[in-house]
Amino acid sequence: MSDSGAKLVIEKEFMQFELNLQNNYKDIAYENYQEVHAMLDSFHEQGEISNWYFKRMKKKLKKYDEISVSYTHLRAHETLA
């Protein structure tokens, strides 16, 4: 896959993540969030995206880390209850 093809796949998943988060579909949004991280790592390891793009997207995802961690923490408590 080319650099632009990999970016397109990542951007599409990221947009899906943001849309699901905005619509309060937290389970699906969290899955999208994890998938974006996995895609970034995989494409970066394979050399299909630049270091600049990798760092930019990781920084973009960083602002959602607290939301995602808080949500999974709450879900764990619900499961235990």
C-alpha positions, 0 to 999 in steps of 0.5 A, spaced: 500 500 500 502 506 498 503 512 503 497 515 501 493 509 501 495 508 508 493 515 510 486 514 507 485 508 511 487 511 517 483 517 516 477 513 514 478 509 521 479 516 525 473 519 522 469 513 524 472 514 531 470 521 532 463 520 529 461 514 533 464 518 539 460 524 537 454 520 537 455 517 544 456 510 541 462 509 546 463 501 545 464 502 537 468 509 538 473 505 543 474 499 538 475 505 532 480 508 537 484 501 538 484 500 531 487 507 529 492 506 534 494 499 531 493 501 524 498 507 525 503 502 529 503 497 523 503 502 517 509 505 521 513 499 522 512 497 515 514 503 512 508 505 509 507 512 513 512 517 514 515 519 521 512 525 521 505 523 519 505 517 525 507 522 530 502 527 528 496 522 528 499 519 535 498 526 538 491 527 535 489 521 538 493 523 545 487 528 547 482 522 547 487 517 551 483 520 557 476 519 555 478 512 552 481 510 559 476 513 563 470 509 559 474 503 559 475 504 567 467 505 568 465 499 563 470 494 568 466 497 574 459 495 570 462 488 569 464 487 576 457 490 579 
